[in-house]
Amino acid sequence: MPFLEVDPACTSQHCPRCGHTERANRPTRDQFQCRRCGLAGPADVVAGVNVSAARVSSRGRTPVG
C-alpha cells in the first residue's frame, strides 16, 4: 500500500490552530497547551492532527511504496 512520508519533528509541539511551535506547548509528556492561543488537548491527538494536515498539504507528491 503506498503511503506519504511525513516528518514527525515538532508535530506534538506545533499548534494546529494558530501555528505556534514551542517546546513549552508540552507542559507534560501527555498534554498539549498552546502558549499563544490556549488550545489544549492530548499531545498525541494534536500530533495526529498535525500529521494529517501535513499529509493533506503534500498531495501531489509521489507516494512511497
Secondary structure, DSSP 4 states (H G I P E B T S, - for coil): --B-----TTTTTB-TTT--B-GGG-SSSSEEE-TTT--EEEHHHHHHHHHHHHHHHTTTSPPB-
